[in-house]
Amino acid sequence: MVERLGLHALGEVILEYAYPGLKKLEDEGVIEISAISGRGDLSDRITKLTDRAKRYPKERDSISDIISRLTGTGKKINYYPTNAGGIDPGFLGDVGIVYLATPTNIRADPIAQIANAEKGLVIEKPLAQTRGKLADVSDIVRRNRIKAICAEHYSYKDPALELFKNFEARTENFGKIISIEGILEEKDVLDSERYKWLLDPSLSGGGIWLDTGVHMMHLLYGTGARVNEFRDSRKSSYVFPTGDKRNDWIKSETAADVSFSLTDSGRVTPLSKANIRVGKCMPKDVKHFQVSFEKGEVYLDFMRNSVSYIDRRTGKTDTVTFEKSNPYYNMMKAFVNYCHGGAEPPTTINRTRESTDAVFLAYLHMQDVDWRQYY
C-alpha cells in the first residue's frame, strides 16, 4: 500500500534536507507526496518558492520539482491554503501521514487537528517550545492513539541506526556503563535566516542546546541510561563583528557544555557520568557519540559514518563503516513500516518525550560564560 504524504509548511528543513529523501521513497513506490498545506494562495506560494530558489541554491532542486507539481507540469499534487481555522480539512482528507515542519511555537493547534483526524504524524524537532507544551503534545498523541514520531534525524543516520539495532547484543559482555560523551559541534556560521526564529526562545523554546542537544540526549537515552543529576551546565553566545546582522538574531545560546551523573535500572555504575557538547560557529566540525563500559567501548563517528566496538578484554576493535544514506529517507521508510504494523522506530513520541524533557531541564542549571572558552 502506497502511503499518501502531506507536507505542512515548506521551509529549509523540508526543502533542503527532507524532500530529496522523500522523493526517493516516492520513486520507490513507498509513499506518494500528494498534498501541501501552507499560508497564502497557490499563486502566492509559487512566488515565494521562486524567490527562495534564488536565495538558497541548496533548495533549488526540491523547489523546481514542487513548482512543476503545483503548476501541473510534473506529478500531480494538491495545494491547500491554511485559513482562520487552521489546516484545511481537505488537506487532512487527502493524506494518510502529515510531515509538520512549522516553527515550534505554532504547532499545538495543527498537532491537535492532525491527531483528531487520526493521521500519522511526523513532527520536526524539537517537539515543543516548553516542558508544558511537550506534555500537551505527548498527551494529544496518546489520547488519539495515533502513530507519531519526532524527526530527530541523527537517530536515523547510519551509525545511530546501528546503535539502536545492535547495542544490547554487541555490548552484553562489556559490563556496566562508566561514562557517555556526545559532541555535535559545527562550523555552521548561522547564514540561514531560519536562525532568526531558531535562536529566539520565545519562538523556538531555546537555542542550539535544545535544537541540537535533543539528538545527543536521545542517543544517550537509547543506551538505557538516564539523567540523574546535572553537575555543570554552561552556555555561550557567539559574537559576530560589529554591524553583522546575525548578531540581532542571537537571543539565546549558540553553544552549550552540559555534564551530569547517570542512572538507570542497573546498566550504569554508581559513579557514571555524561558530558554533552553542542555548538555552531565552532573552529571545526566534531560529531561523535561515545559510550565507555567497564570492559569495552562503543564509538559512533558521524564524520566517518562508522561505529567501532572496542573490547578491552581482548584489545580487539571491530569497526563497521557505512555508505552514507539519507536520514530522512530512513526515517520516513521506518515510519511507514510502523504505520503498517512494523517495528517501532527510534523516535516515537513516547520515546522522545523523556529525552526532550531532560534537555529542557538542563536550562534550569545553565550558567552564562564567555564564548571564547570554546576555542
N, C-alpha and C positions, 0 to 999 in steps of 0.2 A: 504494500500500500504506500503510495507517494503521499507524504505529509505536506499540506499546504501551509506555507510560512508567510507571516505578515511582519513587516518592519515598521515600528512606530518610532519616528524621529530619525532623520538622516544626518548625522554629524560625523565627525572624524572617526570615531570608533567603528561605525558601520562601514563608512566609505573607504577608509584606508586599510583597516585591519580585518574586519569580519567578512565583508562582501566577497572577496576572492575565494575564501574557503566555502562560503555558502553557495556560490555559483558552481564551484567544483562538485559539490554534493548534488546540485540540481542537474548538472551534466551527467551524473552517475545514476539519476533517477530515484534518489533517496528523498528529496524534497522538491517542491515547486515554489519559487518565490512569486507568490500570487497577488500580494497587495501591499500598498504603502499607505501609511497614515501620517499626516503632518499638518503644520499650520499653513494657511493660505490656500488659494485655489490652485488648479493644475497649472495654469499659466505662470502664476507666481512661483510655484515650486520649480518649474523648469528654468525660470530666470535665475533663481537663487542657486540652483545646481550648476548652471552655466558659469555663473560668477565664481563659485567655489573651484571649478575646474581651472580657471585662470590663475587663481591664487595658490592652489595646493596641487602641485604636479603629481604627488603620490596618490591622489584620489581620482585622477583623470580617467583611468580605465574603468573604474567602477561607475563613475558618473556617466560616462559615454554609454555604457550598457544600460543603465537605468533610464536615461533620457530616450534611448531608442525604444525601450519598452513603453514609456509614458506617451510617446508620440506615435506609437503604432507601427514603427518600422522594425521592431525586434519582437521578442517573445511578449505575449500579452501579459499585462499587469494592470491591476485596478488601483486607482488613487482615491483616497477618502480624506477630505479636509476635516480637521477637528472642528468642533463647534462649541457653543456655550456649555453643552452638556458633556463635553469631553470627547472620547473616541466615538466615531460614527458607528452605530450598531451594524451597518452594512459591512464595515471592515471586519468586525468580530464574527459576522456570519460567513465571511469569505475565507477564513483561515482556521487551521487547527492548532497552530503554535504562533505565539507573538514574541518577537525579539524587541524588548523595551530598552531604549537607549537614551531616554531623556535625561537632562540634568537631575541630580539626586533629589533636589528639594521639591520637584513637581511630579513625583512618582506615585504618591499614595493613592490618589483618585484613579489613575489609569490601572494600577495594580488591582484595585478593588473591582473595577469594571471588567477587566480581563478574567479575574478569578470567578466573578459572578456568572460570567458567560461560559465558565468551565473549559477554558482553553489552556493548553500547555503554555508555560511562560518561562522565558529566558530574561533575566534582569541583569543589566550591566552593573559591574561592581563600582563602588561599594553598594550594598543593598539599600542603605538608608543613610540619612544625614544626622540622625541622633539615635541613642540607645532606645528611646521610646518608640520611634518610628520603626526601628529594626524589629522590636517586639510586635508592633502592629502588622508589619509585612508578613512576618512568620505566622502570626495568628490568622491572617486572612487566607494564606495558603493552606493552613491546616484545616480551618473551618470548611473551606470549599473543596477540600480533598483533591486539589489539582496537582499535576506534576509540574514542578518548578525548580529551576536551578539558577545559581549566580554565575555570571560569565567571568569568573576568575581564570583568565586564560593561562596563567602559569601552571595551573593544575592539569592542563591539557597539553603542555609541552612534553616532548618525548621522555626526558629524564623523570619528570613528575609522574607520568603515567606508569613508568616502570616502578617508581617508589610505591604508589598506591597498589599496584598489582602484586608485587612480589616481596614487599617489605618484611612481613612476618616470616615467610619461608626462608628468605635469604639471611635473616639475622637471628634466627631462633637459637643459635649456638654462640652468639656474641655476648650474652649476658644482659645486664641492665644498662640503660642509657645514663651516661655521665654528663654529657653536655650536647647542646644543639646550637649551631650558628647558621644564620641566614643573612646573606648580604645581597642587596639588589640596588646597586649604585650605578648611575648612568651619566654619560657626558651630555645628555639631552639638555639644551640650553633654553628650554621653555619658549621656543619660537612660535609654537602653535597657539592660536587665540583661544583654544579651549581652556588654556590655563587661567584665563580671566575668571572663569567660574570654578575651575578645579581648585584654585588657591584662595578661594573666598569661602570661609567656613559657613557663612550664612546661606550659601547655595549648596555646597558640597558636603558640609558637616565636618570637614577637616582640611588637610592639605596632603602633602606627599606621604606622610606617615599612614594616613587612612587609605589613600588611593593605592599605594604600593605595599604598605605593611600587611594588608589583608592576604596578599599572595604568600608571603613567608610565614605568617601566623597560621594560615590554613595548612600549609605543608607540615608545620610543626604539630598541629593537632592531628594530622593524618598519621603520625607515628604513634599516637596513643597518649602522648604527653599533653599536659595542660599547664596553664599559668598558675603558679601558686601564690607568689608574692613579688610585686615589682620592686626592684632594688635601685635602679638608676635609669631614669628616662629623660633624655635630653633632646632638644630640638634646636634647629637654627634656620635662618632665612638668608639665602644668597642675596648679595647686593650687587647690582649691575652698575656700570659707570653712570655718573650724574647725567640726567637727561634721557636715559634709556627708558622707553615707555613700559618695559616689562617690570620696572620697579613698582609701578602703580598696580600691577596685577597681584603682587605678592602680599597677601593678607594673612598668611599662615606659614608654616614651616616648609622648607624645600629639602630638608634633611632631618633625620632622626636616628638616635642611637639608644636602644632600649634593652635593658638587662633585667632578668627575673629568674627566680627559682622555679623549679618544676614539680609537678605532682601528677599522679595517675593512679590506676588500680593495681599497680605493682611492677610496672616495667622500668621505672626510673629509680636511681639510687637516692637515698635521703638527702644528699648534698648536691643533687644535679642542678644544673643551671643552663640558661639560654641567653643568647645575645642576637638581636636583630638590628641590622643597619640598613637604612634605605636613603636614597638621595638623588637629586637631579643636580646638574651643573657641577659634576664631580670631575676630577682630573682624568679619570679613565673609567671604563666600564668594568665592574666587578659583579658577577652574578653566580652565586653558588649557594648550596644548602648542604650542611654537613652534620651528620649525627654520629657522635662518638660513644661507643659502648665500652664496657669493661674489657672486652676481648676482641673488639673489632671496630670498624668504621664504615659508614656509607657516605659517599661524596657525590652530590649532584652538581655537575659542571654545566651551567647553562650556556657558557661561551663555547665550549667544545661539544655540547649536546651529548653528554655522556653521563653514565653512572658507574662509579667504582665501588666495589666491595672489598674492603681490606680486612683480612683475617690475621690478627696479631698473634694468634697461637702458632700459625704456620709461616707467617711472613708472606703469604700469597695474596696477590691483588688481582681481582677479576674485573676488568673494565668492559662495559658494554657501550659502544658508540652507535648513534642512530643517524640516519639520514633525516634532515630536518623536514618536519611536516607542519602543516598549518594548524595551530592550536584551535582556531575557531571551527575549522573543518572537523577536527577530532571531537570538540565539544558538542557540536550540533549532531554529529553522527551518533554519539553516545546517548544524547538526549532523545533523539527519535527512537532509538532502540529501546530506551527506558519507557517511553510512552507506549510502545507496543509490547510491553511485558518483559523487557530485558533487564539486565543488571543495573543497579542504581549507580549513577555517575558520581564522581568525587565531590561535586559541588551542589548537591541538592540543598534547598533552603534549610532543611532540618540539620544538615551537616555544617553549613557555613554560618548559621546564626551564632553558635557558641564562639567560633574563632573570630568572627567580626566583632562580637561584643568585647572580646579580650583586647582587640585593637583600640576600641573606644576607651576602655578602662585605663589604658596607658596614658591617655591625655591628662588624667587626674594627677599624674605623678611627674609630668614633664617640667623641666627647668629650661629657661632660655639661656643659650650660650652664644658666644661669638662664632659666626660661620666659618672663620678661618681655622678653627680647631680641626676641621675635616680635611685639611690639606697637609 
